[in-house]
């Protein structure tokens, strides 16, 4: 019974699967199409960046915006965006011939894409790293990246990139002089493109195989593959490549001694390059052209060729100079922008450091205040305890005094009236003596102050910067303590304040007089008795409310 139920359940499941099969196939198909569409979009976006002209002024803003976006994505820990912006920046610096910087950005992109397992962009990054290392003649490193790229292309069955990678491997091995391995990958690329009838890519493969055989001096095979590249059906060869093929065919014909055929091919190359204003290519083609004319002994045409070659060299130099200038300008502006950003970041870090330091100071101040409060509270508690203990001692002494008072109480009662009379008489006498002494002392102080004031006015002792209370006391035949007390009691000022007041009065008189037109304000301060400009200005401002300069300017208005 149980077996029957299980069998029925399995049959029901299979029936449901069959009924839902069209829907499942549709979903699977949609998923494949969506994946392919996303991959195509990535290729299109990469190609869009690849086609940016570095001579365009907007390229500076574009690179700077990419850098800002890259820093933001790093802060947000967005691996995909970080990798994408790094890849695009690597491509831009490759265009600017800054290969080391380009490699750094490409490596960042590769590591991030591997982290998020984005195979499409991993392939892009590896291909870019292979290419840039090939440009700077790091052929072994270029080969390493191409082999890794092959693994990813086979993993996702990316036919478009697989074809390109076979070619890259062929070129890498060719540069390393491993001809057998190189031709193996060239043939793999050819067979793969022929199997899917990719005529556009076949043209490029045939050309690269032809170039390989020409390098190996197998001119028969080289010519064969160059012809196949030219005559592939539905071919869409770029004009610059077409010019190179005709040049290479011309070189092969020259080596074989077929000079007329070589001349025909090189003329086609020159015609294409002139239409494109490709001066670098024209220089190469004209060198071949001149070589042929010398071999064919055509002096008239040779002279025209030399003149044209010189003109092309000049134009090529100008074009190179313009391109180099554009690159330098872009790099300069980028460095300038980075310096400004770095300066801004430094300022922000400095402000943050100041904020942290300020916070630390506040915390330390808080701790100190807290400790001070604890110490004060502890001191207060200790003081109260000591006071309490003192109070107990006093209370004990009071008890002893009370006991003793009982013994002498009778004697106090008997003598109380007599003692009171004597005490009243003594108090009256002491009060009269004190009043008399105070009046005499006050009179003496006022008289001494009047003598000081008179002496200062008549002899202008205050104009002496070295004047002190000892010198003045000696002049008046008194001691410094009594003199200081007299000045303080009568004027309400210290000795220094009293003397400085006299000096400022003298300075005002000098500033107001015509003498101020003959000497400087500093000299006036010295004549008034100040030996320091700073002290003179400070005291003058303190007592007058204005500076000496302002007083002089407004004195006689």
ZAMARGU-4260 file (C-alpha; in steps of 0.2 Angstrom, whole numbers, plus 5000, padded with zeros to 4 digits):
<rodrens>
0) 5000/5000/5000 | 5014/5012/5005 | 5024/5008/4989 | 5008/5011/4978 | 5007/5028/4987
5) 5025/5033/4983 | 5023/5027/4965 | 5008/5038/4963 | 5017/5053/4971 | 5032/5051/4959
10) 5020/5050/4944 | 5011/5065/4950 | 5028/5075/4951 | 5034/5070/4934 | 5017/5075/4927
15) 5018/5092/4935 | 5036/5094/4929 | 5031/5090/4911 | 5016/5102/4911 | 5027/5116/4918
20) 5042/5112/4907 | 5038/5126/4894 | 5037/5139/4908 | 5053/5133/4916 | 5062/5133/4898
25) 5055/5151/4896 | 5062/5157/4913 | 5079/5149/4909 | 5079/5157/4892 | 5075/5174/4899
30) 5089/5172/4912 | 5102/5168/4898 | 5096/5183/4888 | 5096/5195/4903 | 5114/5189/4907
35) 5119/5192/4889 | 5111/5209/4889 | 5120/5214/4905 | 5136/5208/4897 | 5133/5218/4881
40) 5129/5233/4891 | 5145/5232/4900 | 5155/5230/4884 | 5146/5246/4877 | 5150/5256/4893
45) 5168/5251/4892 | 5169/5255/4873 | 5161/5272/4877 | 5175/5276/4889 | 5188/5269/4876
50) 5182/5280/4862 | 5184/5296/4873 | 5196/5308/4864 | 5210/5315/4876 | 5211/5331/4866
55) 5194/5336/4872 | 5194/5348/4886 | 5180/5339/4895 | 5191/5324/4898 | 5200/5333/4913
60) 5183/5335/4921 | 5178/5318/4917 | 5194/5310/4925 | 5192/5321/4940 | 5174/5316/4942
65) 5179/5298/4941 | 5192/5301/4955 | 5179/5309/4966 | 5167/5295/4963 | 5180/5282/4966
70) 5184/5290/4984 | 5166/5290/4988 | 5163/5272/4983 | 5178/5267/4993 | 5171/5276/5009
75) 5154/5267/5005 | 5163/5250/5003 | 5154/5248/4986 | 5166/5235/4978 | 5157/5235/4961
80) 5158/5254/4959 | 5175/5255/4966 | 5181/5242/4953 | 5171/5250/4938 | 5178/5267/4942
85) 5196/5260/4944 | 5194/5251/4927 | 5189/5267/4918 | 5203/5277/4926 | 5215/5264/4921
90) 5209/5265/4903 | 5210/5285/4903 | 5228/5284/4910 | 5233/5271/4897 | 5227/5284/4884
95) 5238/5297/4893 | 5253/5285/4891 | 5254/5285/4911 | 5257/5266/4911 | 5262/5264/4929
100) 5246/5273/4935 | 5236/5263/4923 | 5242/5247/4929 | 5239/5252/4947 | 5221/5256/4943
105) 5218/5240/4933 | 5225/5229/4947 | 5213/5238/4959 | 5199/5234/4947 | 5204/5216/4945
110) 5205/5212/4963 | 5188/5220/4967 | 5179/5211/4952 | 5187/5195/4958 | 5180/5199/4976
115) 5162/5201/4969 | 5165/5188/4955 | 5160/5199/4940 | 5167/5188/4927 | 5163/5200/4912
120) 5174/5214/4920 | 5187/5202/4926 | 5190/5198/4908 | 5191/5216/4903 | 5203/5220/4917
125) 5214/5205/4913 | 5214/5209/4894 | 5219/5227/4899 | 5233/5222/4910 | 5240/5210/4897
130) 5239/5224/4884 | 5248/5238/4894 | 5262/5226/4900 | 5264/5221/4881 | 5266/5240/4877
135) 5280/5242/4890 | 5288/5226/4884 | 5284/5216/4900 | 5279/5201/4888 | 5281/5187/4901
140) 5269/5197/4913 | 5257/5200/4898 | 5257/5182/4894 | 5252/5178/4912 | 5237/5189/4912
145) 5232/5182/4895 | 5232/5164/4901 | 5222/5169/4916 | 5210/5178/4904 | 5208/5162/4894
150) 5203/5152/4909 | 5189/5165/4913 | 5183/5166/4894 | 5182/5147/4893 | 5173/5147/4910
155) 5158/5159/4904 | 5160/5154/4886 | 5162/5172/4880 | 5165/5169/4862 | 5169/5187/4858
160) 5183/5189/4871 | 5189/5171/4868 | 5193/5175/4850 | 5203/5191/4855 | 5212/5181/4869
165) 5218/5168/4856 | 5225/5182/4846 | 5233/5190/4862 | 5241/5174/4867 | 5248/5171/4849
170) 5256/5189/4850 | 5263/5186/4867 | 5271/5170/4862 | 5277/5178/4846 | 5286/5192/4856
175) 5294/5179/4867 | 5300/5170/4851 | 5290/5154/4855 | 5284/5152/4837 | 5276/5135/4838
180) 5265/5140/4853 | 5261/5156/4845 | 5255/5149/4828 | 5245/5136/4838 | 5235/5150/4846
185) 5234/5160/4830 | 5227/5144/4822 | 5215/5141/4836 | 5208/5159/4834 | 5207/5156/4815
190) 5197/5139/4817 | 5186/5146/4831 | 5181/5162/4820 | 5179/5151/4805 | 5168/5139/4814
195) 5156/5153/4819 | 5158/5162/4803 | 5164/5178/4811 | 5171/5186/4795 | 5175/5203/4803
200) 5186/5195/4816 | 5193/5183/4803 | 5200/5198/4794 | 5210/5203/4810 | 5216/5185/4813
205) 5222/5183/4795 | 5232/5199/4796 | 5240/5194/4813 | 5245/5177/4806 | 5252/5185/4790
210) 5262/5197/4801 | 5268/5182/4811 | 5274/5173/4795 | 5282/5189/4788 | 5292/5191/4805
215) 5297/5173/4802 | 5302/5178/4784 | 5290/5165/4777 | 5284/5177/4764 | 5273/5164/4754
220) 5262/5161/4769 | 5263/5179/4775 | 5256/5185/4757 | 5243/5171/4757 | 5236/5177/4774
225) 5237/5195/4769 | 5227/5192/4754 | 5214/5182/4764 | 5212/5197/4775 | 5209/5208/4760
230) 5197/5197/4752 | 5186/5190/4766 | 5168/5192/4761 | 5158/5205/4770 | 5174/5212/4777
235) 5174/5228/4786 | 5192/5232/4788 | 5197/5248/4795 | 5206/5260/4783 | 5221/5261/4794
240) 5223/5242/4794 | 5220/5241/4776 | 5235/5253/4773 | 5246/5242/4784 | 5241/5227/4774
245) 5246/5235/4758 | 5262/5241/4766 | 5266/5224/4772 | 5262/5216/4754 | 5274/5230/4747
250) 5288/5225/4759 | 5286/5206/4754 | 5286/5211/4735 | 5301/5221/4738 | 5310/5206/4746
255) 5305/5195/4731 | 5312/5208/4719 | 5295/5212/4712 | 5297/5231/4713 | 5283/5237/4702
260) 5270/5227/4712 | 5278/5233/4728 | 5276/5251/4721 | 5258/5248/4717 | 5255/5242/4735
265) 5264/5256/4743 | 5255/5269/4733 | 5238/5262/4739 | 5245/5263/4757 | 5250/5281/4755
270) 5233/5286/4747 | 5224/5278/4762 | 5235/5287/4775 | 5234/5304/4766 | 5215/5303/4767
275) 5216/5299/4786 | 5229/5312/4789 | 5239/5298/4798 | 5256/5306/4798 | 5265/5293/4808
280) 5259/5279/4796 | 5263/5291/4781 | 5281/5292/4787 | 5283/5273/4787 | 5275/5272/4770
285) 5286/5285/4762 | 5301/5277/4769 | 5296/5261/4760 | 5291/5272/4744 | 5309/5281/4744
290) 5317/5264/4747 | 5308/5258/4731 | 5312/5273/4721 | 5331/5272/4725 | 5330/5253/4720
295) 5321/5257/4704 | 5332/5272/4700 | 5319/5286/4698 | 5327/5302/4703 | 5313/5314/4698
300) 5300/5305/4708 | 5313/5302/4722 | 5315/5321/4724 | 5296/5324/4725 | 5296/5310/4737
305) 5309/5317/4748 | 5300/5334/4748 | 5284/5326/4753 | 5292/5316/4766 | 5300/5331/4774
310) 5283/5340/4774 | 5275/5324/4782 | 5288/5324/4795 | 5285/5342/4800 | 5266/5339/4800
315) 5269/5323/4810 | 5280/5332/4822 | 5266/5346/4824 | 5253/5332/4827 | 5263/5323/4839
320) 5267/5339/4848 | 5249/5344/4849 | 5244/5327/4856 | 5259/5327/4868 | 5254/5344/4874
325) 5236/5339/4876 | 5242/5324/4887 | 5253/5335/4897 | 5239/5348/4900 | 5227/5334/4906
330) 5240/5327/4918 | 5245/5344/4924 | 5226/5348/4928 | 5224/5331/4936 | 5239/5333/4947
335) 5233/5351/4951 | 5216/5344/4956 | 5224/5331/4967 | 5235/5343/4975 | 5219/5354/4979
340) 5210/5339/4986 | 5225/5333/4996 | 5227/5351/5003 | 5208/5351/5008 | 5210/5334/5016
345) 5225/5340/5026 | 5215/5355/5032 | 5200/5343/5037 | 5212/5332/5046 | 5220/5347/5055
350) 5203/5353/5060 | 5199/5335/5066 | 5215/5335/5076 | 5211/5352/5084 | 5194/5345/5088
355) 5201/5330/5096 | 5214/5340/5105 | 5200/5352/5111 | 5189/5337/5117 | 5204/5330/5126
360) 5208/5347/5135 | 5190/5348/5140 | 5190/5330/5147 | 5206/5334/5156 | 5199/5350/5163
365) 5184/5341/5169 | 5194/5328/5177 | 5204/5342/5186 | 5189/5351/5191 | 5182/5335/5198
370) 5198/5331/5208 | 5198/5349/5215 | 5180/5347/5220 | 5184/5331/5229 | 5199/5339/5237
375) 5189/5354/5243 | 5175/5343/5250 | 5188/5332/5259 | 5196/5348/5266 | 5180/5354/5272
380) 5175/5338/5280 | 5192/5337/5288 | 5190/5355/5294 | 5173/5352/5301 | 5180/5337/5311
385) 5195/5347/5318 | 5182/5361/5323 | 5171/5348/5331 | 5186/5341/5341 | 5192/5359/5346
390) 5174/5362/5352 | 5175/5347/5363 | 5191/5353/5371 | 5184/5371/5374 | 5169/5363/5382
395) 5180/5353/5394 | 5190/5369/5398 | 5174/5378/5402 | 5169/5364/5414 | 5185/5366/5423
400) 5183/5385/5423 | 5166/5384/5431 | 5172/5373/5445 | 5186/5385/5448 | 5174/5400/5448
405) 5164/5393/5462 | 5180/5395/5473 | 5182/5413/5469 | 5164/5418/5468 | 5164/5427/5484
410) 5179/5438/5481 | 5172/5444/5464 | 5156/5450/5472 | 5166/5460/5485 | 5177/5469/5473
415) 5166/5471/5458 | 5160/5489/5461 | 5178/5495/5464 | 5185/5487/5448 | 5171/5495/5438
420) 5176/5512/5443 | 5194/5510/5439 | 5190/5502/5422 | 5179/5517/5417 | 5193/5529/5421
425) 5206/5520/5411 | 5195/5518/5396 | 5192/5537/5395 | 5211/5541/5397 | 5216/5528/5383
430) 5203/5535/5371 | 5209/5553/5373 | 5227/5547/5370 | 5223/5537/5354 | 5213/5552/5347
435) 5228/5564/5350 | 5240/5552/5342 | 5229/5549/5327 | 5227/5568/5324 | 5246/5571/5325
440) 5250/5557/5314 | 5237/5563/5301 | 5244/5580/5302 | 5262/5574/5299 | 5257/5563/5284
445) 5248/5578/5276 | 5263/5589/5278 | 5275/5576/5271 | 5264/5573/5256 | 5263/5592/5253
450) 5282/5592/5254 | 5283/5577/5241 | 5271/5586/5229 | 5281/5602/5230 | 5297/5594/5227
455) 5291/5584/5212 | 5283/5600/5204 | 5298/5611/5207 | 5313/5599/5203 | 5303/5587/5191
460) 5311/5572/5200 | 5299/5560/5191 | 5307/5563/5174 | 5322/5553/5181 | 5318/5535/5175
465) 5328/5528/5189 | 5318/5537/5203 | 5312/5526/5217 | 5305/5528/5234 | 5322/5526/5242
470) 5329/5541/5233 | 5314/5552/5237 | 5314/5547/5255 | 5333/5552/5256 | 5329/5569/5248
475) 5315/5572/5262 | 5326/5565/5276 | 5313/5552/5281 | 5311/5533/5279 | 5303/5524/5264
480) 5290/5516/5275 | 5283/5532/5282 | 5284/5541/5265 | 5275/5526/5256 | 5261/5527/5270
485) 5259/5546/5268 | 5257/5545/5249 | 5245/5531/5250 | 5235/5539/5264 | 5233/5556/5256
490) 5232/5552/5238 | 5225/5534/5239 | 5238/5528/5226 | 5254/5518/5227 | 5271/5526/5225
495) 5272/5520/5207 | 5255/5525/5202 | 5258/5543/5210 | 5274/5545/5200 | 5267/5538/5184
500) 5252/5551/5185 | 5265/5565/5186 | 5274/5558/5171 | 5259/5557/5161 | 5254/5575/5165
505) 5272/5580/5159 | 5270/5570/5143 | 5253/5578/5139 | 5261/5595/5142 | 5275/5590/5130
510) 5263/5583/5117 | 5253/5599/5117 | 5268/5610/5116 | 5277/5615/5100 | 5292/5604/5106
515) 5282/5589/5099 | 5285/5595/5082 | 5304/5592/5084 | 5305/5576/5093 | 5296/5559/5092
520) 5283/5552/5103 | 5295/5539/5110 | 5307/5553/5114 | 5293/5562/5123 | 5290/5547/5134
525) 5308/5546/5139 | 5308/5565/5143 | 5293/5562/5154 | 5303/5548/5164 | 5298/5532/5155
530) 5312/5521/5150 | 5301/5509/5140 | 5290/5513/5125 | 5278/5499/5129 | 5276/5505/5148
535) 5273/5523/5142 | 5260/5518/5129 | 5251/5507/5142 | 5251/5519/5156 | 5246/5534/5145
540) 5231/5524/5138 | 5226/5518/5155 | 5226/5536/5163 | 5220/5546/5148 | 5209/5533/5139
545) 5218/5537/5122 | 5235/5533/5115 | 5249/5546/5114 | 5247/5546/5095 | 5228/5550/5096
550) 5231/5563/5109 | 5245/5572/5098 | 5233/5571/5083 | 5219/5579/5092 | 5228/5591/5105
555) 5227/5607/5095 | 5212/5605/5084
</rodrens>
